[in-house]
Amino acid sequence: MASAAKGKILAVIGDEDTVVGFLLGGVGELNKARKPNYLIVDKGTGVQEIEEAFKGFCSRDDIAIILINQHIAEMIRYAVGFTS
């Protein structure tokens, strides 16, 4: 039975294998501005891009949980620690 109320979604910041796994599990979404709820991090992804994605996910009303790979979270620990 489907609910008429719009729920909250997950966001994922991770390596390609992690993000693709969650996308195959059905968590991929685009908001009204056509922004995805995931970021694939590879060796060409800068720390600033990761931090901007994290802050963007934190500011979105439709995202309730942000999943981040441990080694990527270490790269932006200062930003993760100060976000409430």
N, C-alpha and C positions, 0 to 999 in steps of 0.2 A: 504494500500500500504506500503510495507516494505522498509525501507531505507537501502542502501548498506553500508553506513557509520556506523562505530561502535560508539555508544554513551557512555555517562558516566552513572554510576550507583550509587545507594544509598548504604551506609553501616549502619548497625544498631547495637548498643550496648545497651542491655536492659535485663529485666527479661524475663523469658520463655514465658509468655503470649504475651508480646509486640513483641518479635522476631518471634514467631510462627505466629502471626497475619500478620506481614509483609511478611513472607515466603509464607503464604497462598495467599497473594496478588500478589505474583510473583516476589519479589525483590531478592530472593536468587540466587547467582551466585558464581562460582568458577573461579579464574583467571588461567592463564597458569601454574602457580606453584601449582595449586590445593588448593589455600588458599580461604576460604569463605569470604564473605563480611558481616559477622555478628558475634557477640559474645553473647552467652547466659550467663548472670551473675546470679549466685545463691549464697547461703551463703558460699559455699566452694571456690568461686572465689576470688583470692587475688587482692589487689589494683595494684600490679606490673603487673599482667596479663592484667588487664583492661587498664592500661596505655600503655603497649606494643601493645595491639590491636589498641588503638586509634592512637598511633604514626605510626603503620604499615598502617592503613587506610589513614592517612594523606600523607604518602609517595607514595601511589599507584596512578598511572596515570589514572586508569580507574574509580576512585571514585570521585564524585563531591560533594556529600552531606553526612555528617555523622549525624545520628540521635542517641541521647543518652537520656535515661530516666533521669529525673531531679535528683533523689536521687543518681544515679550512677555518673552523672556529678559532683555532689558535692564532691564525693570521689576523683576525679582527677582534681579538679578545677585548681590547680597550673599548670598542664600540658595543660589543655584546654586554659587557659589564655595566655600562652606564645607561642602558636602555631599560625603561620600566614599562 
